[in-house]
Structures are given as C-alpha cells and as structure tokens.
C-alpha cells in the first residue's frame, strides 16, 4: 500500500509596509510558495481560508494590529443583479469575450499601462515593465485563464480593440478574479462592474458556485464597489458568512484583534496527498 505525508508548506511573514487601503496603517502578509505537483490542491484549499494568489505565492493579510481585510466571494446561485447592474449588462452587450491561456501580449500591456497611468499612477504597480507584466500573467502553477473583452471598432479603427482583461484562476468551487484592468476612457461602460458580472455568468455556465473577488475593507473607498453585489459572503472569524448590511461591519483596528502568527498557522487546514 502506498502512503504519503500531508502537504506541509512553509509559511513566512513579510516586513511591514504602508497599507494601500487605510491611511496611517501598516500591512503585513502571511505567505507560502505555490509550487510542485500539488499546487492546485493547495491553492483550492487555502483560497477557501482567505488566501489569494500572486504568481507562485499564496498570501493572506496578517497585520500586527489590524484585521480589517476580509476575503469576499459571490454565491452564484443566489446572485440577482440590481437595476444599475442590469443597465451595465445591456450597455456592454456589444462586447465580445475571449478566454485564452495565460499568455501576455503587447496589446494587453498597452491597455494595462493606460489603465495604471490614469487610475493608479501612484500605486504599487505603477513602475511595472513588460517583463514584470508577463511574469504576472504567465507565472502560474495552477489552472488559469486570461479573459479578454473587445468592442466593435469605430471609424478609423481596425478589428475589435481590446477593452478589458482579467487574469482568472479556476478553483474546484469557483473562479478567482486575480487581477483585472480595462480602458479607462470608456467610463460609460462601467467595465469594472461588467467584468465581475460576466464572471458570474461564466461560473454559472460552468456549474461553479462562487466568484472570488479578493479583499473587501470596511471604510475603504477603493473596495466599496464590491459591497454592491448581492449574495456576497465574507471570510470572518474563520468562516464564510453573508455580508448582510455593509454598514454593519467596521474595520477591526484593535491591537488584540490579530492572533500571533504561530496560532494563525496552526489553524490553517492543509490538504494531504494520501492516495
């Protein structure tokens, strides 16, 4: 009989750096490498516990005196679009979706630069070059897709111009929107909202129960849009719970709100490789 040991990755903590969501706070991340033949299984398991992927790393906020960041996901079966979201879908009906392998292109990078320069010129990705962009898209040890959206050409244009892009991971229970960007000049399309709505449609078509949106932070304007989707759950207190009224949640900034790193790691459920 063949036996193997449980998967036991090593966890590490980043050095503190300024928080991008709450002014005056410092962020710190708990992370582990995502590699080897069991990468997909590890990703599926830890993502259900609030972790996110960045290339070949899985991470989760673990700030010394703050537990404001809450992982968020949409229950696909229970989602109902609002009237505003229905208008977004109608307005963007002419967009065409194309799902491809995780391979970076010059058109993607050009759109990415325009998006950063106009929307996030002072963000952590502002200086990313084409090689770093390619690494972000292509360095994935799990099942990932690049979902591209194009629009009809207008006078003087050829083909269908690239309008929005989302790097998407495929879990055993859903889709994870790792990173998305879009044409910053097409504000009338509400492209950020549309891409989420279309991922809900993709998950429904595939029979997947969730769409993972990353982190939601009470009180952060950057993250406020996520609370506008119905059937939203947040990972809080070690379990997924319905968000309910977003106003009922407050950022927990108390210095005792975060358990020691050793206790956090001890509570992480890991997959095993027994056959």
N, C-alpha and C positions, 0 to 999 in steps of 0.2 A: 504494500500500500504506500502511495506517495504522500508525503506531508510537506508542508512549507510553513514558514513563520508568518505571523501577521505583518502587514506592511507597517514599518516603523520609520517614518521620515523624521529628519531632524528639524527642529523649529528654532528660529532666530528672531531677534528684535532689532529694528532699525534705530539709528540715532534720532533724537527729537529734531523736528524742523517745523517752521511756521505752518499752521493749519490753513489750508486753502478755503475753508468754509466758514469758520468762526474767527473773527478778528481777535488778536491777543492771546490765542491759544496755541499750543504746540502739539503736533501729531507724532505718533509713533506707530509702527506696524509690526505685527507678528507675521512671519512668513516662513515658507518652506519651498524647497525646489520641487518642480513638477517635471519628472523625467522617468525614463525607463518603461518597461513593458506594462506597468500598472498605473501609468499616468492618468488614463481615462477614468479608471475606477477611483483613484484618489481625488481627482477633480470633481467627479459626481458627488462623492461623499462629503468633502469639505465645503462644497458650494451650498449644500443644504444646511451648513452651520455658519453661514455668513461670510465665507471666504470668496474672494474674487481672483481672477487670473490676469496676470500681466506677463505676456510672453511665456517663459518657462518657470514662472514663480506664482505661487498662491499666497495671498496675503489677506489679513483682516485687521482693521484698526484696533490698536491696543494702547491707547493713550494713557499716560500715567495718572491724570486727574480728570478724565472726561470719558463718557461713554455715549456721546451724542449720535454717532454714526450708526444707522440702523439699515441693515440689508432689506431690500424691498423686492417683492415679486407680485405679479398679477395672476389671479386664478382665472385661467382662460375660459372655463365653462361658465363662470358666473359674471364675466365682464359684459357690461352694457355701455355702449358709447353714449356720451352726453350729446345734447343738441349741437354744441360747438364742435365736438369731435366728428359728428356726422357731416357737418359742413366742411370740415377739413378733408374727409374722405371723398366727398363729392367734388371739391375743388381740385383735388390731386388725382382725379380719375384717369387723366391722360398720362400719368407717369407709368413707366414700364419697369418691372422688377426683373433682375437677372442675378441668379445665385451662382457664384463661381467658387473655385478653390482659393485658398488663402495665398494669393499671389499679388504683389504690389505692381502698380502700373504708373506711368508718368501722368496720365490723366487723373488718377486718384490723388497723387501727390500734389498736383497743381490745385485741385479743389481743396485739399487739406490745408495748403498754405493760405489760400484765400480765406478759408474759414477761420484759421488761427489769427491771421493778421487783423481781421475785422471783429472777431468775437472774443478772442483770448490772447491778445498781444502780450499781456503780462503774465501769462500762465506758465506752468512748468514745462509745457511742450513747445513754447514759443521759438526756441532755437533748434528744434529738431530738423535734421537734414534728411535727404532722400534715403541714405543708408540706414539711419535710425528708424525712419518710417517703414522701410522694407522689413526691418527686423520686427517691428511691432506687428505687422501684418503676417509675416511668414513664419516666425519662430513660434510655432505652436505644436506641442506634442500630442494634442488631442484632436478630436473631430471638430473642425472649424470651417466656416464658410464666410465669404465676403458677399454681402447682399448689396448690389448696385441698383440705383434708380436713375432712369434717364427720362428726359422730357422731349416733346416734339420740338423740332428746330423752328426757329423764326427766320424771317427774311435775312439772308446773308450768311446763315449757318449751314453746316453740312452734317448729315447724320442726326443722331439723337444725343445732345450734350449730356454729360454726366451731371447729375443733380444732387445726389445724396449717396452715401456709402455707410455701411455698418459692418464691422467685424463681429461675427456672431459665433458663439460656441454652442455645440449641441450636447445637451446632457441627456441622461436616461429619463429625466422627468421634465424637460423643458428646453427653452432657448435662453441663452445669456447674451445680452447686448453688451459686448466688451467695450466697444468704442464706436461712436458714430459722428459723422460730420456731413455738412451739406452746404449748398450755395447760399452764402449769407445775404445775397441781394434779392432772393426770392422769398421775402418775408410774408407775402400774401398766401403762400402755400402752407405755412406752419409746418415746415419739413421735419423738425424735431419730433413734433407730435405725430405726424403721419408715419414716420418710420416705426415708432412704437406700435401704432395701430396696425400697421401691416405685419409686424412680427407677431402680434396676437393672431392675425389671420393665418399666418404660416404655421404657428403652433397648433391652431385648431385643425387645420388641414392634415397635419402630421399626427394628430391624436396625442399631443403633448400637453400636460396640464398647466404648465407655468411659463411665464416670461419673466426672467430675472432682469431687473433694471439697475442693479448696483446699489449705491447707498443713498438713503434719504436722511437729511439732517433737519430736525425741527428748528425753525428760525433762520435757516439759510435760504436766501433768495435764489441762489444757484440751483438748489434742489427742489424748490417749491412746486415745479411743474409736475413732478411725479405723483404728488398727492391729488392731482386732478383726474386720475384714472380710477374707475370703480373696481371693486373686488381686489383691492390692494392689501397685501399682507406684509408685515414687518417682522424681522427676527429680533425678538426682545426677550431677555431673561432666559435664553437658551431654547426658545421655541418660536415657531411661526404663529402669529396671532393676527386677526383682522385689524387693520389700521383704525377703522371707525372714523371719528371726527379728528382730522389732523390737528386741530386746535387743542385737543386734549392731551397732546404729547408735548413735553418740554425737554430741551436738551439737558441731560444729566451731567452737570459740571462739578459735582461734589468730589473732593479728593478720595473719598472712600467708595466711590461708585464703581471702581475698577478693581477686580481681584488681582493678586500677584500673578506674574507671568507663569510661574510653575503650576499654580492652580488652574489657570486657563488651559494650559497644555494638557494637564491631567484629565480634563473633562472632554477633550476632543475625541470624538468617536472615529476610529480608523477602520478602513476595510481590511480584510485579510485575504490571503492568497491561497488558502487551503482548497484543495481540489477534491 
